[in-house]
Amino acid sequence: MGLWHPERSGSPTRRLRRPAVLAGFVVLASGLSGCSDETQAGRFGMPEIVTKQGEDNLHLWQGAWIAALATGVVTWALILGAAWYFRRRSDDEVPVQTRYNLPVEIFYTIFPIIMVIVFFSHTVRVQNTLLEIDPHPDVKIQVVGQKWQWTFNYPDSVNTPEGTNVFVAGTGEDIPTLVLPVDSTVEFDLYSPDVIHDFGVPAFAMRMDVVPGRSNRFQVTTTQTGEYAGKCYELCGAYHSRMLFNVKVVSQEDYQSYLTDLSQDPDHVSKEPIVGGAYAYTPVLDDLNNNGDGDEE
């Protein structure tokens, strides 16, 4: 018995292939569109976001995962589908031999380029949103990362004989708490007197390097009250693991009460922000105190 090449142009399987692929896309899109920001699964592992800017970062993260999953489903469907559809059905059959498929090759060339362009444009848009600076924020906090803890200064927040700055400084045994008001635009001026640190709060979906000799800053707009964790994201030395801090987002009244309580303790009041280190009297400090005209990261 001779070998034969099957004719499949009119087979029911071929007629149903395109509707099946279309149905698969519809099911995939419906399932992924059901992802909710209210659950960690819907956020693809991201924590609950409590800032306006962080929501844009979350949506970029979700979009990247959805695109990656859709690409994976299509790729595996093509691999497994081709292996099944063009399988040998009998010992006497030679499967159809296709040397190339020009439409598929064009698709595999053009579509990745389109994906890169889309990812790039959305990334730039979100980055610009995260780095946007309001010239008149509601609160300004000078964050100092030093070996190996954090100091949070609230400059010009009180008016006492001891000074106008209140601060909280952590130690190796004491983790400091950063208190912020809700529904407020908060600016963080980042300063380091020693090595590179990185100030970040997962619930803000934002972090930035704290670089000696460089004035970095960013802003967030808080959207809900609660307690959150913060840490250093840069391996900064032997006791990097100690650089933890807590964040409390409270009402406006509780925030003002907190500053009042700090101002009544001379150990938490100073005339100037507490920065310390070799860079304490460099122009960088003046930049931070005067809204920062230096470079940002």
C-alpha positions as CSV (number, residue, x, y, z in Angstrom):
1,M,0.0,0.0,0.0
2,G,1.4,3.4,-1.0
3,L,1.7,6.5,1.1
4,W,-0.8,9.2,0.6
5,H,-1.2,12.8,1.6
6,P,-4.6,13.6,3.1
7,E,-6.9,16.3,1.9
8,R,-8.2,18.2,4.9
9,S,-9.6,21.4,3.3
10,G,-13.2,20.4,3.9
11,S,-12.9,18.5,7.2
12,P,-15.2,19.5,10.1
13,T,-12.2,20.0,12.3
14,R,-10.8,22.7,10.0
15,R,-14.2,24.5,9.8
16,L,-14.4,24.6,13.6
17,R,-10.8,25.6,14.3
18,R,-11.3,29.4,13.9
19,P,-14.5,29.6,16.0
20,A,-12.7,27.6,18.7
21,V,-9.7,29.9,18.8
22,L,-12.0,32.9,18.9
23,A,-14.0,31.3,21.7
24,G,-10.8,30.7,23.6
25,F,-9.8,34.4,23.3
26,V,-13.2,35.4,24.6
27,V,-13.0,33.1,27.6
28,L,-9.5,34.2,28.4
29,A,-10.4,37.9,28.1
30,S,-13.5,37.4,30.3
31,G,-11.6,35.6,33.0
32,L,-8.8,38.1,33.1
33,S,-11.1,41.1,33.0
34,G,-12.7,39.7,36.2
35,C,-9.6,40.4,38.2
36,S,-10.4,42.8,41.0
37,D,-8.2,45.3,42.8
38,E,-9.9,44.2,46.0
39,T,-8.2,40.8,46.2
40,Q,-4.5,39.9,46.1
41,A,-5.1,37.4,43.3
42,G,-6.8,40.2,41.3
43,R,-3.8,42.4,42.0
44,F,-1.4,39.5,40.8
45,G,0.4,39.5,44.2
46,M,0.6,43.2,44.8
47,P,-0.4,44.5,48.2
48,E,-3.4,46.7,48.7
49,I,-2.6,50.1,47.2
50,V,-3.4,53.2,49.3
51,T,-2.1,56.1,47.2
52,K,-3.4,57.7,44.0
53,Q,-0.1,57.4,42.2
54,G,0.3,53.8,43.2
55,E,-3.0,52.8,41.5
56,D,-1.5,53.7,38.1
57,N,1.5,51.5,38.9
58,L,-0.8,48.7,39.9
59,H,-2.8,48.9,36.6
60,L,0.5,48.8,34.7
61,W,1.5,45.6,36.6
62,Q,-1.9,44.0,36.0
63,G,-1.8,44.9,32.3
64,A,1.7,43.3,31.9
65,W,0.5,40.1,33.6
66,I,-2.6,39.9,31.4
67,A,-0.6,40.4,28.2
68,A,2.0,37.8,29.4
69,L,-0.7,35.3,30.2
70,A,-2.5,35.9,26.9
71,T,0.8,35.5,25.0
72,G,1.5,32.3,26.8
73,V,-2.0,30.8,26.1
74,V,-1.7,31.7,22.4
75,T,1.8,30.3,22.1
76,W,1.0,27.0,23.8
77,A,-2.2,26.7,21.9
78,L,-0.3,27.0,18.6
79,I,2.3,24.5,19.7
80,L,0.0,21.9,21.1
81,G,-2.7,22.5,18.5
82,A,-0.3,22.0,15.6
83,A,1.1,18.8,17.1
84,W,-2.4,17.4,17.5
85,Y,-4.0,18.6,14.3
86,F,-1.1,17.5,12.0
87,R,-0.5,14.2,13.8
88,R,-0.2,11.0,11.9
89,R,-3.5,9.2,11.9
90,S,-2.3,5.9,10.5
91,D,0.9,4.0,9.7
92,D,0.4,4.6,6.0
93,E,-0.1,8.4,6.3
94,V,2.6,11.0,5.9
95,P,1.4,14.3,7.7
96,V,1.2,17.4,5.6
97,Q,4.7,18.9,5.3
98,T,4.7,22.7,5.5
99,R,8.1,24.4,5.0
100,Y,6.9,27.9,6.0
101,N,3.8,29.9,6.7
102,L,4.2,33.5,5.6
103,P,1.2,35.0,7.6
104,V,2.3,33.3,10.8
105,E,5.9,34.5,10.3
106,I,4.7,38.0,9.7
107,F,2.5,37.8,12.8
108,Y,5.4,36.6,15.0
109,T,7.6,39.4,13.8
110,I,5.1,42.3,13.9
111,F,3.1,41.5,17.1
112,P,6.1,41.5,19.5
113,I,7.1,44.9,18.1
114,I,3.6,46.2,18.8
115,M,3.7,44.7,22.3
116,V,7.1,46.4,23.1
117,I,5.7,49.8,21.8
118,V,2.6,49.5,23.9
119,F,4.5,48.4,27.1
120,F,7.0,51.2,26.6
121,S,4.4,53.9,26.1
122,H,2.4,52.8,29.2
123,T,5.6,52.6,31.3
124,V,6.6,56.1,30.4
125,R,3.1,57.4,31.2
126,V,3.1,55.7,34.6
127,Q,6.7,56.8,35.3
128,N,5.8,60.4,34.6
129,T,2.8,60.2,36.9
130,L,4.9,58.7,39.7
131,L,7.5,61.4,39.4
132,E,5.2,64.3,38.9
133,I,5.8,67.0,41.5
134,D,3.1,69.4,42.9
135,P,4.8,72.7,43.8
136,H,2.6,73.1,46.8
137,P,2.2,69.7,48.6
138,D,0.2,69.5,51.7
139,V,3.0,68.0,53.8
140,K,6.8,67.9,53.3
141,I,8.8,65.3,55.2
142,Q,12.6,65.0,55.1
143,V,13.6,61.4,55.1
144,V,17.1,60.5,56.3
145,G,18.5,57.1,55.7
146,Q,21.6,56.3,57.7
147,K,23.5,53.3,58.8
148,W,21.3,51.6,59.8
149,Q,17.9,53.2,60.5
150,W,15.6,56.0,59.4
151,T,15.0,59.5,60.7
152,F,11.7,61.4,59.7
153,N,11.8,65.2,60.0
154,Y,8.7,67.3,59.8
155,P,10.2,70.8,59.1
156,D,8.3,74.0,59.9
157,S,5.6,72.0,61.5
158,V,5.6,73.6,64.9
159,N,6.6,76.9,66.5
160,T,8.2,76.3,69.9
161,P,11.2,77.9,71.7
162,E,13.2,74.8,71.0
163,G,12.7,75.0,67.2
164,T,10.3,74.5,64.3
165,N,11.2,70.9,63.3
166,V,9.9,67.8,65.0
167,F,11.5,64.4,64.2
168,V,11.4,60.7,65.0
169,A,14.6,58.7,64.8
170,G,14.9,54.9,64.8
171,T,17.6,52.8,66.4
172,G,18.7,49.3,66.1
173,E,16.3,48.3,68.8
174,D,13.5,50.8,68.0
175,I,11.6,50.8,64.6
176,P,10.4,54.4,63.9
177,T,6.8,55.2,62.8
178,L,6.1,57.6,59.9
179,V,2.7,59.3,60.5
180,L,0.9,60.8,57.5
181,P,-2.4,62.5,57.0
182,V,-5.1,61.0,54.8
183,D,-6.3,62.6,51.6
184,S,-3.1,64.7,51.4
185,T,-0.3,65.1,48.9
186,V,2.9,64.2,50.8
187,E,6.4,65.0,49.5
188,F,9.4,62.9,50.7
189,D,12.8,64.7,50.4
190,L,15.3,61.9,50.6
191,Y,18.8,62.4,52.1
192,S,21.7,60.1,53.1
193,P,24.8,61.1,55.0
194,D,26.7,57.8,54.3
195,V,25.8,55.2,51.7
196,I,23.0,54.5,49.2
197,H,19.7,53.4,50.8
198,D,16.3,53.0,49.2
199,F,13.1,54.3,50.8
200,G,10.0,52.4,49.9
201,V,6.5,51.4,51.1
202,P,4.9,48.4,49.3
203,A,1.4,49.8,49.9
204,F,2.4,53.0,48.1
205,A,3.7,51.0,45.1
206,M,6.6,53.5,45.0
207,R,10.2,53.6,46.1
208,M,13.3,55.6,45.4
209,D,17.0,55.5,46.0
210,V,18.5,57.7,48.8
211,V,21.8,58.8,47.4
212,P,24.6,60.7,49.3
213,G,25.1,64.1,47.7
214,R,22.0,63.9,45.6
215,S,18.5,65.4,46.2
216,N,15.9,62.8,45.3
217,R,12.2,63.3,46.1
218,F,8.8,62.0,45.2
219,Q,5.2,62.6,46.2
220,V,2.2,60.4,47.0
221,T,-1.4,61.3,47.6
222,T,-2.8,59.1,50.4
223,T,-6.3,57.7,49.9
224,Q,-7.1,55.7,53.1
225,T,-6.1,55.3,56.7
226,G,-4.3,52.3,58.1
227,E,-1.0,50.9,59.2
228,Y,1.6,49.7,56.7
229,A,5.2,48.5,56.6
230,G,8.2,50.2,55.0
231,K,11.8,49.2,54.5
232,C,15.1,49.8,52.7
233,Y,15.2,48.2,49.2
234,E,18.9,48.7,48.7
235,L,21.5,46.3,50.2
236,C,23.3,49.0,52.2
237,G,25.6,47.1,54.5
238,A,25.9,44.6,57.3
239,Y,22.7,45.7,59.2
240,H,20.6,46.4,56.1
241,S,17.9,44.1,57.6
242,R,17.4,46.5,60.5
243,M,16.2,49.3,58.2
244,L,12.5,48.8,58.8
245,F,9.9,51.4,59.6
246,N,6.1,51.5,60.1
247,V,3.7,53.9,58.4
248,K,0.4,55.1,59.9
249,V,-2.0,57.1,57.7
250,V,-4.4,58.9,60.0
251,S,-7.1,61.6,59.9
252,Q,-6.1,65.2,59.7
253,E,-7.1,65.8,63.3
254,D,-5.0,62.8,64.5
255,Y,-2.1,64.0,62.4
256,Q,-2.1,67.5,64.0
257,S,-2.5,65.9,67.4
258,Y,0.6,63.7,66.7
259,L,2.7,66.7,65.8
260,T,1.5,68.6,68.9
261,D,2.5,65.6,71.1
262,L,6.0,65.5,69.5
263,S,6.5,69.2,70.0
264,Q,5.9,68.9,73.7
265,D,8.9,66.5,74.0
266,P,12.3,68.4,73.8
267,D,13.9,65.2,72.6
268,H,11.9,65.3,69.4
269,V,12.3,69.0,68.6
270,S,15.1,70.8,66.8
271,K,15.8,74.1,65.1
272,E,16.9,72.3,61.8
273,P,16.1,68.9,60.4
274,I,18.3,66.1,61.9
275,V,20.6,64.9,59.1
276,G,24.0,64.3,60.6
277,G,27.0,62.9,58.7
278,A,29.6,64.5,56.5
279,Y,27.1,66.0,54.1
280,A,25.2,68.0,56.8
281,Y,26.6,71.3,55.5
282,T,26.6,70.7,51.8
283,P,24.4,72.6,49.2
284,V,22.4,69.4,48.9
285,L,20.8,70.1,52.2
286,D,19.9,73.6,51.1
287,D,18.3,72.2,48.0
288,L,16.1,69.9,50.0
289,N,15.1,72.8,52.4
290,N,14.3,75.1,49.4
291,N,12.0,72.7,47.5
292,G,15.0,70.9,45.9
293,D,16.3,72.2,42.5
294,G,18.6,69.2,42.2
295,D,18.3,66.2,40.0
296,E,15.7,63.6,40.7
297,E,15.8,59.9,40.2
